[in-house]
Every structure is written in C-alpha cells, then in structure tokens.
Amino acid sequence: MQPREPARSSHRDPADPADRAEPARAPAGPAGTAGPAARPGEPAVGLAEPDAAPTGPDAARARMVKELRQLGHLLSPAVLAAFATVPRHVFVPEIGPAAAYRDEALVIKCGPDGLPVSSSSQPAMMAIMLGQLGLQPGHRVLEIGTGSGYNAAVMSEVVGPAGEVVTIDIDAELVARARASLLAAGADTVTVYRADGGYGDPGGAPFDRIIVTAGAWDIAPAWLDQLVPGGRLVLPLSIRGVQLSVALEQLGRGWLSTSACRCGFVRMLGAFAGPEEVVRLDGPRPLAFQVSDGSPVDIDALASALAGPASDEAVPVALASIAELADLDLWLTLMAGRVNRLTVLAAPGEWLDPAAPPPFGALVSDGTDAYRLGICMLMPAGFGDDGRGRGRAAGNRPEVAATAGWSGAAAFRALGLGGPELAARLATLSERWAQLGRPGSRELEVAVWRAGAAPGRPPADWLVVKRPSVNIAAGWPLAAR
C-alpha cells in the first residue's frame, strides 16, 4: 500500500488490490470561472454585510447560505461558514457559476442506462447530514463516496488544519475529477483515493466521524470498527425500501440512532451492495423501478396493474401538511406488515406524475400472485386528475409540492386486483397512526447490532430486518406511540 497523501498528489499504486476493486458504490441521486475561494482566516462570503451588492457566484453562494439558514436545520456557525466559503461552482463547472448554487442535486455522471451514478448532493441534504454528523475542529473524518468532492471540501473547512478528511470513491474518473476540483478550490489537504468504500480505510483508522454518501442496504463492519470510542456514523440506510439518513452511536454491544430523516440516494454497488436491482418495464407506460430488499414480483402482473383501472380510497384523517403526508407514508411502510415498497426511479414520457421528483414509492402486496397483487400510492387528494397521468405519489422531498396548495385531504390510489383491499387496510392503519400522535421520521429510532450477536429486545411492534453484516430494528418509542 502506497503512502496516503493529500489531494495535491494523492494516489494509489495500480498494483494495489484496493485500486483493482469492483465498483463500491453509486452515490447520491441525481464550467464557469470565478474569483479565488476564501481561504481559512479570510472573511466568509455571505456572513458579513458587503459594501456593495455582490454579483456572480459570490452572490449565488450568499443566497444559498441564506436559504440554508432559513430552512431551520440545526447547523453550527462553522458549517454555515464552510458553505459560505467553499466554491461549489468549482466542483460542478459544467453547470455554470450561478446555477451551481441552487438547492438541487446536480448530476455529474450517468451510466449507460441513462440513470445517474454520481452527483453533487443537494445542499440542504448535505446540511442535514453534516448537522447529524456533529463535526468539530480537529476531527478526523472518513467519507465513503467522493462524488464531486464538494462535501469533502466543506467538511475540511469545518474540521480545520488540526483535523483531517479522507474521502474514498471507486470510480477512477470521479477520483481524478474530485482531486483536480479540490486543488482548484484550495482544499489541498483532503486525501482522495480509489478503493472499495465498503472496507473503509484500515490504514488511516480510527476516525472520529464516518459519513456515507451512497444508499446503503447493509452496514459494513469496517464502518463500525474504524470509529473511535464515542464516534459517530451517518449514512443513508434503506429500511424496507425507504431511505433514512441515520446517525448512529455505539451503546453497549449495539448502536442506536441519535437522529433520522428521509432522504434519497442512488444505491451502493460492490462488495456491500444490496439486492435491489433496477427493473424496467417497456411499452406505452415505461418504468424503471426497484423493489425493496430485492423481493420477487410478478413483472407481467405488475405491468398489467399499472396499465389497468385505478380507484381512490380516502385517507380517513386530515393532514396538516405535505410533511405529515410523508410521515404517514413512512409509518405505513414500516408498520403495514407483509408489504414491499416499489421505488420508481424514472417514468419516461411523464405518464406517471409524482408530487416529487423520483425516487418516490408505492406499497405492493402479494407481489408474486397475479390474481391478488395490489399497488397503493399515497397522494394528496385530487392530484393526477388533470389527465396527465395516474396520480402523484408521496416522495422524499415533500416540500416540492408544498406550493401547489394543500387541502388537508389525501387518498390511496389503488391499482391491481388486490389494490382496493390494500387501500382499505392502509386507511384503517392511518387512523391508528393518528391515534398514536402522528409519529414521523423525527421521532423514529433505529437500533443496530452485529449479525449473530445477542441483541437487546426491541419493542414487539418494531420492524426487524436482517442483513448479512447486521440486524436492524426500526420503530417508535413508547412516547411517540
């Protein structure tokens, strides 16, 4: 193994087995010139009142920081200052200086199938995860999934010269790109190298913090082993097809979440990839989707259900906002028993009109029985009645639909022969959710213990899923039930 070096010359010898590893991940979901970035010790852009109105990327960056501040995420002043300092447009030169600071995930690479395989994550999602991570000056941080390099640069600004950021990506093209961008942005102390992120960085461990920026189905043992005592792991974890950004800390022989929120990242590939393969349906209503945990489904029956008639079952409780709709969607997914989640990645031709950009989801029952298969999408009442598609489903970014108006009413759009029965069952469960105080992601708890280890006993109504490396339990504490 070659010496680990910072971005200005970081490399792995081609003969190193880590450099020959199969792709480890696909990161989060989906060229302009500018003045030099602020360096440590210089005033942070957007945090001080300027003498004159700024223009170009400086003004766009200041607006982005203002928006992040207004979102109400629990960000430290150091994280806000880092967002105000690091020039995102340097990491996404193909986007353009002003557009680079929109609160959007910016795709930087697609696969042969046209689906994104790498992006610069949405700044708001970055802010949430960095808040969960709880970075402090002097921390040593490992990032799994370099992408554009922007997140690593922001973290490097927060941990400062006494800290260290190591970032790993399997894609040689992305590693070279990120290394060049980090140099151009002045973040030349970040270490970047190519390896299978599922194995972490044994030569650099231990770390105070580890952050994963690809959708994880399992939790690699290295991520737990390479933390210092009292360290923290933050990752997008798939539980029954719903992705949750979860912060985990060790408690006894297991790990317990300190926070969780909805998110959407493209799934990890490689040694610790999950079984959730992309399935495509052709024809007049093409669709690309994944089924939770790779569960089998009758593809022909699914296609027939999607093309067939639909009916609506009203949600029997009023919902205060789109955010509550998303909380109900999460609760039903985890608590509805024997169902799978269908996550739509693309619907070419816009025949399916979601309330949020893909990925969004639906629940599927009896997926292998053509005569009983049912599909239900939870959506605001009245959406999809404009003739454009089958309806709008609750997704990972409920704020997208907030400006469309909110009546407080929602419905389950039922498809397939078993759809009406599934919708009626979900409607009954919705009443139970309301009686329990409308629990959502804010109150959700996640417990993790190694496969084969004797766990503590989770509450009887928690969902427990088994992975090759760990077991995961998710549910709500008594106070939220």
Secondary structure by P-SEA (a helix, b strand, c coil): ccccccccccccccccccccccccccccccccccccccccccccccccccccccccaaaaaaaaaaaaaaccccccaaaaaaaaccccccccccccccccccccccccccccccccccccccaaaaaaaaaaaccccbbbbbbcccccaaaaaaaaaaacccbbbbbbbccaaaaaaaaaaaaaaccccbbbbbccccccccccccccbbbbccccccccaaaaaaccccbbbbccccccccccbbbbbbcccbbbbccccccccccccccccccccbbbbbcccccccccccccccaaaaaaaaaacbbbbbccccccccaaaaaaaaaaaaacccbbbbbbbccccccccccccccccbbbbcccccccbbbbbbbbcccccccccccccccccccccccccccccbbbbbccccaaaaaaaaaaaaaaaaaaacccccccbbbbbbccccccccccccbbbbbcccbbbbbbbccccc
